[in-house]
Each structure stands twice: as C-alpha cells, then as structure tokens.
Amino acid sequence: MIEPVLNQYEMAMGWRKRQMVLQQLQDSVRNDTLEEVAQRFDQMTALGDTAASFAVYVRAMKTYRDWE
C-alpha cells in the first residue's frame, strides 16, 4: 500500500524537477537575448546617453533566480 503512494510522490518530484530545469533554461535564453539587445544599444554611439540609458533598462529586465 505504501509503495504506490511513494511512486506517485516520486513522479511528482520528477515533474517538479523537470519544470525547474525548463524554467532555468528559459531564463538563461531570455537573459542572453536581453544582454544581446543591451550590447546593441551600447554600440549606438550616435544616440549618446539615451542609448546608454536604454541599455541599462534592458539589463535591468534580466531574471535572476536563486534555485537553492
């Protein structure tokens, strides 16, 4: 009787682990994309401080999660 409950628990934990890994991957891709956009703003020297401000704004949009 305990074994089926344990298997359900193990399955639920496996699902949660997959969900966390997927979220980390999505965050990583999102952060990389935002950094690329910020770097492009940094290259727009003709816009001066406006481009630098946009780059700071875009970098502030990055997701930082602590999974511990």
Secondary structure, DSSP 8 states (H G I E B T S, - for coil): -HHHHHHHHHHHHHHHHHHHHHHHHHHHHHHHHHHHHHHHHHH-GGGTHHHHHHHHHHHHT-------
